[in-house]
Structure formats: structure tokens, C-alpha cells
Amino acid sequence: MTVEERPAKSEIWQARIPAQLARDLEKDAEVLGLEGRSEIVREALTRLHRQALQERMAVEIADYYGGEQAPLPDGVAR
């Protein structure tokens, strides 16, 4: 495998955001104990990915049960 064929260990993603959102995110970072923009962006993207995974799982469950409500586990009352 050549160097060009190896997957990158990391990538740089960039986005322009409104100045007020940037200030708000800096305040949020303090509350969450995040340091620096890279850590803020990594945490935000991780949370976005987690939310998307949960949405995909919900859709898969709904598809499996044909849109009907999934049954509750044994011993759980409605």
C-alpha cells in the first residue's frame, strides 16, 4: 500500500459561522470544560454523529416493526 492509498489519521474540516455564534460557543466551552476551537468542533461533531446514529436506529426499529409501536419487554406494563 502506497502512502497515497493509506487513509488519513485525521482530516481538517472548516466552516464559517456568525460572530455571535462563535462568542456563544466560547462561553459554552467554558461551561463544558472544553479548551480551544478544535476541541469545541470535535465535541460538536461527535454529538452530531451520536444524534444521527440514534435517529438511524429509531428508523430501523420503526421499519422492522412496520411503523407499529415496538413491543415492550416482558414484565413491563404499559
C-alpha positions in Angstrom: 0.0 0.0 0.0 1.4 3.3 -1.0 1.3 6.5 1.1 -1.5 7.9 -1.1 -3.6 4.8 -0.5 -3.4 4.9 3.3 -6.4 6.6 5.0 -5.6 9.8 6.7 -5.4 9.6 10.5 -7.2 12.9 10.7 -8.8 15.5 8.5 -9.4 19.2 8.7 -12.9 20.5 8.4 -13.7 24.2 8.3 -16.8 26.3 8.4 -17.6 29.9 8.7 -20.0 30.8 11.5 -21.6 34.0 12.6 -19.5 36.0 15.1 -22.3 35.8 17.7 -22.4 32.1 17.5 -18.6 32.0 17.9 -18.9 34.0 21.1 -21.7 31.8 22.4 -19.7 28.7 21.7 -16.7 30.1 23.5 -19.0 30.6 26.6 -20.4 27.1 26.1 -16.9 25.7 26.0 -16.1 27.2 29.4 -19.2 25.6 30.9 -18.3 22.2 29.4 -14.6 22.4 30.2 -13.5 22.4 26.5 -10.3 24.2 25.6 -9.9 25.7 22.2 -11.8 25.7 18.9 -10.6 22.3 17.8 -11.9 20.7 21.0 -15.2 22.6 20.6 -15.6 21.4 17.0 -14.6 17.8 17.8 -17.2 17.7 20.6 -19.9 19.2 18.4 -19.3 16.8 15.6 -19.2 13.9 18.0 -22.6 14.9 19.4 -24.0 15.4 15.9 -22.8 11.9 14.9 -24.3 10.4 18.0 -27.6 12.0 17.3 -27.6 10.8 13.7 -26.8 7.2 14.9 -29.8 7.4 17.3 -32.1 8.7 14.5 -30.9 5.8 12.2 -31.6 3.3 14.9 -35.1 4.7 15.5 -35.8 4.5 11.8 -34.5 0.9 11.6 -36.7 -0.1 14.6 -39.8 1.6 13.0 -39.1 -0.1 9.7 -38.6 -3.5 11.4 -42.0 -3.2 13.1 -43.7 -1.8 10.0 -44.5 1.5 11.6 -46.3 -0.1 14.5 -45.1 0.6 18.1 -42.4 -1.8 19.2 -43.5 -4.2 21.9 -42.4 -3.6 25.5 -40.0 -6.0 27.1 -41.6 -8.9 29.1 -42.7 -7.8 32.5 -43.1 -4.1 31.6 -46.6 -2.7 32.0 -47.9 -0.1 29.6 
